[in-house]
Amino acid sequence: MTLSMYQASVPVFVRALGNLRHVLQTGEAFAADKGIAPDVLLHTRLIPDMLPLLQQVQIAADTAARGSARLAGVEPRAFPDEETTFAQLYARIDGALEYIGGFTPAQIDGSETRAITLPLRSGELQFDGQSYLLHYLLPNLFFHTTTAYDILRQAGAPLGKADFLGRR
């Protein structure tokens, strides 16, 4: 049995964002228990030149949502970066999950050779669908979800590997 592009993308995105939501909830509960202002935690960075927790979550949600759209061959939906609270970040994740859930296997399967152009500030990157998924999309999603986890863990939130992997 072969692994389809849909199986290698949408369910992985859904699990990663669901686990990210759990990690954020653990971080929010930790902050409340320790009397840490949520805003402080949301703006925490691992090092000064990295993006804060808030933006790591925004980018993770965008990566999964926009990536699904590109694999499906449709114009990605825009998600404005307006969140300032944990509740708004949960809503962003939930919105991304709802959006991703709207894509069917028929839209994504067969996208291995689909030409995908990724606009970046530094110029455009060109991929075929399989290379985009395996060499850009999945690593980017896991970079940002891992960084969000690391920020919260470094701040002291009681998180472990099972929280990140979703084996709770």
Helices and strands as residue ranges (DSSP letters): H 10-34, H 38-42, H 53-72, H 86-101, H 105-108, G 111-113, E 115-120, E 123-128, H 129-131, I 132-137, H 138-155, H 161-165
